[in-house]
């Protein structure tokens, strides 16, 4: 008699639930949009358009990671650029010390993000509300100051690493690689959101004290969520360094906080899939506005973020769900 490949009833239920989740129309539509943009870039053959989509893919990775941790738990993390810069500088350091394998570099960047995220989450997530947010806000400033103060100690030729290898032989290949990575991140985070793990994270956001009164310790769930999300942020930082072939203090910049949060808010905080869809709209629009409005574009998007928080807190996806209910 053939053995049951899934002997555990709980495991069978988990596989069935995952299959049901991944058959949702919104999830499949999101993957279709990502594939369509990658195909369109290949068909058009425009370097500027392809670079814009590569930039959008990097911001989508950041937005999905931020949405999974901060969007689901309500613990607002402003430290995103720190872990992004950490991934970028890790890439530069490893390349300058002889490692040139792109898969190995990206895997190590993910690991650096995991370790850094865990070390940050363990002490700080015992704090709540504005105290956690304040500490996370200091991280990008600390990272930039450390690099500026000790860059000669790190062996940097200047304040940054130049001449890094390209992410892929062509821009189209880089876009395909990043789109595939985003599909994996999106799938993993979406499955976790729809599981008991995600239910606990949403319970933390709704009322953490009530959750813990039911005998559920929220702390390990928060640490796991922020550690995983910062692993993805570290990966994105490394991919950015390999795309620009430079790892400098700009990787700790404010843009790598503003745009991901704006994308997550527009897509609907805690929705995960909405961040992926909104990312293309926000970044492609910003690239067009930079050509016409220059530096005013940043002020425009900062104002848009404030208006979204005030008048559309659930984002476009949340609004659609409300209309459909």
Secondary structure, 3 states (H helix, E strand, C coil): CCCCCCCCHHHHHHHHHHHHHHCCHHHHHHHHHHHHHHHHHHHHCCHHHHHHHHHHHHHHHHHHHHHHHHHHHCCCCCCHHHHHHHHHHHHHHHHHCCCCCHHHHHHHHHHHHHHHHHHHHHHHCCCCCHHHHHHHHHHHHHHHHHHHHHCCCCCCCCCEEECCCCCCCCHHHHHHHHHHHHHHHHHHHHHHHHCHHHHHHHHHHHHHHHHHHCCCCCHHHHHHHHHHHHHHHHHHHHHHHHHHCEEEHHHHCCHHHHHHHHHHHHHCCCCCHHHHHHHHHHHHHHHHHHHHHCCHHHHHHHHHHHHHHHHCCCHHHHHHHHHHC
